[in-house]
Amino acid sequence: MLLTIDNITTYYGKGQALRGVSLTVDEGEIVALLGANGAGKSTTLLTVSGIVRPHEGTIIYREKVINKEKSSEIVKMGIAHCPEGRALFPDMTVQDNLNLGAFLRNGKEGIAEDLERVYGHFPRLKERLKQQAGSLSGGEQQMLAIGRALMSRPVLLMMDEPSFGLSPILVEEMFEIIKDINKEGISVLIVEQNVGATLEVADRGYVIETGRVTFSGTREELMNNDDIRKAYLGG
């Protein structure tokens, strides 16, 4: 198993955000984490990436417990986090934002190869290399956020709301890109409000409600569950 989250409990101050969350991601999988706003989905990703520390439970990545590792070390291990809201540096150029994604890496040749791979996924970024990130459209900013995460050469890519604010055409394009990234051997853990589109690409998924996992299953099991269909798929 690539990633195992085992019975994680997390607090923000005195408020409990996660209540015994457990899930797994295997090599080569796309796994969806579904639920309403405030359910704990983003907190789960933040906890894996070391930004939020778990109070209880264990996070295991490639057989190594990473609960107390620094975020920078977790990135070096091969986990990249593409956060909600993109978190770009708006006054810096597209090129500089992409280069920051590789700041923990050595080897100019490998970095150059990965830049070309990013341009393959997102040709528009190559056209806008010298443009400030803050001047890009919403869709282009999302492309840049994902491209920056890919520049760390991840084994596991965690994506938080990659389709947020995008037009329907761009949403479709974004999920095709996610499939292409996965075909390159990168496992994906994705948080999304667009449940229908997410389940079209996911192998498995988990539903989280008020900090607890309430259902898990294959794509087909999730799509055919009456409660999930009513809550997230319009009946």
DAVENSUL-V543698 format. One line per field, one symbol per residue. ss: DSSP state (@ for helix, = for strand, . for the rest). phi: phi as a letter, one per 40 degrees, with the letter a starting at -180 (. if undefined). burial: + if it has 9 or more other ideal C-beta (glycine too) atoms within 8 Angstrom, else -. A space follows every 50 residues. Layout:
ss->???
phi->???
burial->???
This chain:
ss->..==========..===========....=====......@@@@@@@@.. .....======..==.....@@@@@@@.====..........=@@@@@@@ @......@@@@@@@@@@@@@@.@@@@@....=@@@..@@@@@@@@@@@@@ .....=====.......@@@@@@@@@@@@@@@@...=====...@@@@@@ @..======..=======@@@@@@.@@@@@@@...
phi->.cbbbbfcbbbbgccccbbgcbabbcdgcbbcbbicdgchcccccccccg cbcccagbbbbfgbcbdbccdcccccchbbbbccggfccccccdcccccc cbccbbgccccccccccccccbdccccbdcccdccccdccccdcccdccc ccfccbbbbbfcccgccdccccccccccccccccgccbbbbacccdcccc bccaabbbbfgbcbaaicdccccccccccccbbgg
burial->-++++++++++-----+++++++++---+++++++---++++++++++++ -+-+--+++++----++-+-+-+++-+++++++--+-+---+++-+++++ ++--+----++--++-+++-++--+--++-+++--+--++++++++++++ +++++++++++++--+---+++-++-++++++---+++++++--+-+++- ++-++++++-+++-+-+-+--++-+--++---+--
